[in-house]
Amino acid sequence: MNRRNALAGLTADDIASIWRIPKGTIYRYAHTYRWRRYTQTGRAYYHPEDVTTTIDGLTREEH
């Protein structure tokens, strides 16, 4: 992956801050819903489309 792609990904810290979700839950969602991810310089980056699709779907189920 190049630097531009890394900036497009979301870290667990990013996701936790934006959606106020505990990091343990993020890792569980990533595993359960098979989020695409890549690592760069020791950090995991999750594909934003996978993250938003999962969280939007779960939010809709709650209402």
N, C-alpha and C positions, 0 to 999 in steps of 0.2 A: 504494500500500500504506500501511496505517496503522502506527503504532508497535507495536501488538499483534502484527501479522503479522511484523514484522521480528524480534521476539523469538522467534518460533516457528521461524525459519529457522536454518540452520547455515552459518557461514562456513568457508572452507578451513582457517583456523586452528583452529576448533572441531573439525573432522573430523580434522585431523592430530593433535591432542592426544588425542582420545577413542580413535581406532583406531590411532594410531601409524603413520600412512601419510604418506609424503613428499608435500608439496604438489603437486609435478609430477604425481604419480600421481593425486591427487584431480582435478586439472584434466582429465587424460586420461579418467578415469572419467566425469566430468561430461559431456564431449563425446561419448564413445562410447555411453554409456547414456542420453543425452539427459535429464539431470536438469533438472527445472524450477528456474528461478532468477529472482530479481528483484534489483534494486539499489536501495539506499537510502543516501543521503549518501555515495555513492562506494564502498560495499561490496557485494559480491555475497553473496546468501543463497541457499542451496540447500534444496530441500524435503526435510525429514527422512525422509519415507517413501521417496523416491527413493534417498537415501543408504543407508538401512538395508537396503532391498531388494537393492541392488547388492552391498553388502559382505557381507550374510548369504549371498547366492547364491554369491559367490566363495569364501567361507569353507567352505561346504558342498562345493564342487567340490574343494577341497584335501584333504578327508578321505575 
